[in-house]
Amino acid sequence: MKLVSIIIPCYNYGWLLAETLDSVLAQTYSNWECIVVDDGSVDATRAVAEEYLHRDKRFRYVYQENKGISSTRNHGIRLAQGEYYQFLDADDLLAPRKLETQVAILEAQPAVDLVYGDVRYFRHGNPDALSRSFNMEDEVWMSKLQGQGLVLVNQLVVRNEMVMNAPLLRAELVSRVGPFSERMHCMEDWDFWMRCAIADANFQYEDTPDMWSLVRIHPTSTSQNNDRMVSFMGEVREQLEKSLLKINAVQALAINKAELRAIRGRNAVYNVERGSLALGARLFWQLARESGRYGYYVHAMAYRLRQRWRKE
């Protein structure tokens, strides 16, 4: 049996970590190591992790000063000894047969680099009520990404189509693509999946409850306000543009440029509305220069200014 390295970054989730580690213990696939990387927690994370270390020698625990989620995952990668990697957030769960099912697929299909399944969301304290979407309205959002090359790049550039816990991937793929970007403040997973696709990784989706990853919704879930998320998405897309230029991904570049313009437009409006007029004007001017639509963006800027003045 091939060894699976389960990498769990944890920052002040000691109150939920035990449930996550219990879901690891419940796996029907037994040849795993679980590395809990504590990113400078000041709660009970260490105590909870050490309790599981005493219960099962397959658990490992390491502490680092607070450096952020990407640094924490990368620390786990450096310690991992497995042939396959499972990333798992410290407040989430895995279906009991997830590792068994996904290892079997990767073993049977050597050309596949990454296999993933669907996600189900649940509210903290109510694990039996599952939804396919974060808003708990059971909306389908996750696409079935299959294959490799530009077709995959063109799909994934539209938006992030996977949650962090969904895939099982080969350690060799991580070595080929490189670690998570520690420059990213958010959406580092999307950046990573895009780099996998650009590196010609072969993705496979399987639709079975045995492969579900279970994402918990609670008051301290990692969800940012909309304005910050727009800003972070801009960071990711600016980095993507550089990578897509290198492989001459014409269609993906066009999609990314259009999305970047939309993000910059939202940022321009946001800054004008909150009173950062100089920054808002600069962003409107940048949009005008890039698109050549000077009249349109001058009128847009003037309209937003009038709206702001009417509110004052």
N, C-alpha and C positions, 0 to 999 in steps of 0.2 A: 504493500500500500504506500502510495506517495504521501509525503508529509505536506500538510496544509498549514501555512502560517496565518493565523488570525491576528490582525493588528488593530488594537483599540486605543485611539487617543482619548485621554480623559482630562477634562478641566472642570473641577468642582461638580462632578456628577456622581459623587459617592453615594448619594441618596437613591440613585437608579442603577448603579453599576452592578449590584448583586443580581438583579433580574436579567441584565445583559449576559453576565457570566453563566447564569443558570441556563440560558438558551444555548450557550456554547456547550455546556455539559450535556445537554439534551440531544446533541447531534448524534445521529446514527452512524456517522463516519468517525472512527475513533483515532485515526493517526493525525493528530493536529497538535500544534503548539499555539498558545494564546499569549500574546505579548501586550500587556497593559502599559502604555506610556503615559505617565502622569506629567501633565504640562504645568507644573507649579501649583497644584491645587492646595487650597487652605482648608478643605473640609475633610470628610472621612474617607477620601479615595484610597489613601495608603492602607488604612486599617481594613477596609473591605477587600482590597486586592490581596493583602497578606493572608487574610482568612482563607481565600481560595487557594493560595500557594500552599498552605498547609494541608488542604484537602486533596489536591491533585497536582502532581509534579509537572503536568503539562502546562501549567500557568507560569508566566514570568511577569515580573514587575520591575519597571525602571522609572526613576524620577529625573526630571530636568527642570531648570528654571523656565519660567513662562516665556515661550517664544512663538506661540501661535499654532494653528491646526496643521499647516503644511510641514513645519519643522518637526512637529510631534509625529506625524505619520512617517516622515522620512527617517526619523530616529528608529522607529519600529522596523522599517525596511532594512536598515543597516544591521539590525540584530537578527532578522529573520533567516531561518535555515531551510525553509520549505521550498518545494518545487512549484507550489501554487500559493497565491496570496488571496486572502479574504479580508477586505477592509470593513470595519464595523464600528459605527459610532457608539459612544458609551451609554446612550439612552435608548438604543434600538435593539431589535431582536431578529433572530433568524428562524425560519421554519425548520423543524427538526431534521428533515431529510435534505436540506439545501446542499450541504457539502457533499454528501453521498451522491446525489443526483448530478451535480455539476462536475465532480471529479470523474464520474463515469463517462460523461460526454467528452471531456478533454482527453481522457485516456483513449477513447474510441476514435477520436478525430484529431490526429496530431497537427493538422493544418489550422485548426481553430486556436486562436490566441486568448480569447476572452468569451465566456458564456455568461449570459445574465437572464434573469426572469423578471417577473412583475413585482410591484410594490403594493403593500396595503398599509394604510394609515389607521391609527387608533388613538383615541383620547386616553390620556393617563387615567388609570383607574377603571377603564372600561375596555379591556382587551378583546372582548368578543364582538364588538361592533366595528366592523372593518369597512374602509372606504378606499376606492382606487385613487382618490384625490385628496389633497391637503385640506381643502375646505369641507371635507366630510360629506360632500354631495355625490360621491361615487361617480365622478366624471372621468372618462378615459382620456389620458394625456400621454402615456408612454408609448412611443412608436416601437415597432419591431425592427430594429436595426439588424441587417443581415449582410454578410459579405465583407468586402474590403475595397480599397481604392477610392477614386473620386466620387463614385456613387454614394459611398458611405460618408465621405467628407461633406458632400453637398446636403445630405440629410442632417448631419449632426451640427452643421454651422448655423442652422435655423434657430435651434435652442438646445439646451441640455436635455437629453432624452433618458437619462438614467439617474437613479439615486446612488449614493456612494456605496451602499451595502449590497447592491444588486449583483454585481459581477463576481465571478471567480476568474482569476487571470493567471497566466503563467509568469513565474518569476523572471523568466528570460525576457518577456515583453517589457517589464519594468526596467530591466537592465538596458534594454535597447532604447527605450524612450527617455529614460532619465527620471529623476525624482519629481515630486510635486513642487511647483513654483512657490518659493517662499516670498516672492514679491507680491503675490496675490493676497488681497485682504478678504476675498470671498470668491465663491465660484471656482475655486482651485480644482475641483473635480471635473468641471466642464473643460477647463483648459487641459487637464490631463487626458481626458477621453479624446479630445480633438487631436492632441499630439500623437496618441495611439493610432487614430485613423489616418493622420498624415504620414505616419511611419508604415502604413500599409498593413496594419494589424487586421486580422480576420475576426470579425464579431459574429456571434451567434445568439439568437434569442430563442428561448423555449417557453411555451405557455403552459405551465403546470403549477399548481399550488405548492408542490414540493419544493419549488425554488423561490418562493416568496421571501422578500425581506420586509420586515415589519417596522414601520417608522412611527415613533411615539410623538404625539402632539401634546405639549404642556406649556405652562407660562414662560419657561426659559428655553424653549426650543430655539434652534439657530435660525431665526427668521428676522430679517432686517426690515426697517421701514422702507416704503416704496422708493423714496428719493435716494436713499443710500444704495438700494439694490440697482437702480438705474445707473448710478455712478460706477459701481463695481462692474456691471455688465459692460460699460464703456471701456474699462481697463482691460477686460478679457478680450473684447473685440479688437482693440488697438493692437494687442499682442498677436491675436489671430491673423490680422492683416499681414504682418511681417512673415509669419509662417506660410500663409497661403501664397504669397508672392514667390517664395522660394520654389514651390512646386507648380507654379503657373496654373493654379486651380481657378480658371476663369469664372465659372458659374458661382462657385463658393465665394470668390472675391466680390462679385456683384451683389450677392445676397448680404455679405458682411458689410459692404459699403453702405447699402441702403439702410441696414439696421443701425449702423453707426450714426448716419445722418439723423435718424429718428431719435436716437438717444441724445445726441447733441441738441436737437430741438427741444426735447423735454427738459434738459439741463438748462438751456437758455431761458425757457419760460419760468422754470423754478427759481432761478437766480433773480430774474426781474421781479417776480412776485414777492420774494422775501426781502427785496431791497438792495441786493447786490447788483446795482445797475451797471457798473463798469464791467463786471464779469459777464453779466447777461448780454450786454452790447457786444463784447468781444466774441462771445459764442455765436451770436446772430451774424456778425460780420464774417466769422470763419465759415459758417454755413453758406453765406452768400458767395464768398470767394470760391469755395469748392464746387458749388453747383452752377455758378454764373447767373443765378436768379436774384440779382441785387434788389430789384423792385419788390419782389415778393417778400423778402426777408426784412426790408426796411418797413414795409407796411405791417408785417407781423410784429416787429419790435414796437412800432408806434401803437398798435392795437393793445398790446400787453401793458404798455405804459399807461394808456388811457384807463384800462381796467383797474390798474393799481391805484391811480389817482382818484378814481370814483369811490374806491373803498376807504380812502383816507378821510 
